Amino acid sequence: MGITIQEASRVSGLSTHTLRYYERIGLIHEVGRDSGGRRSYTRPDLDWLDFLTKLRTTGMPIAEMCRYAELRRRGPATAAERRRMLEIHRARVLERIAQLSEDLSILDYKIDLYHAMENS
């Protein structure tokens, strides 16, 4: 038994429009339907949406996400290629974290400078 698209939207944090878009472009397989023809999302569907959200939040382009989804549909034979994709993406995420950390240091420096100016 699955949940409606509205419930899936609430649980996933993705809009119903985004869920339909993800289905249309192949990021998620065609979601099962209930007896009334309405989409019915299962726990594995929600887990996949959660993973997709993490990929997107960490900056993976939609085209790469689609490639990953296609490889996933092909099964275990694509595990090495999927792992390589995630390793490359992980390296980009680490670079971005390092850049953000450097940027944060500059912000902290400026904030401390203004505190010192205000207190002198």
Secondary structure, DSSP 8 states (H G I E B T S, - for coil): --B-HHHHHHHHS--HHHHHHHHHTTSS----B-TTS-B-B-HHHHHHHHHHHHHHHTT--HHHHHHHHHHHHH-GGGHHHHHHHHHHHHHHHHHHHHHHHHHHHHHHHHHHHHHHHHT-
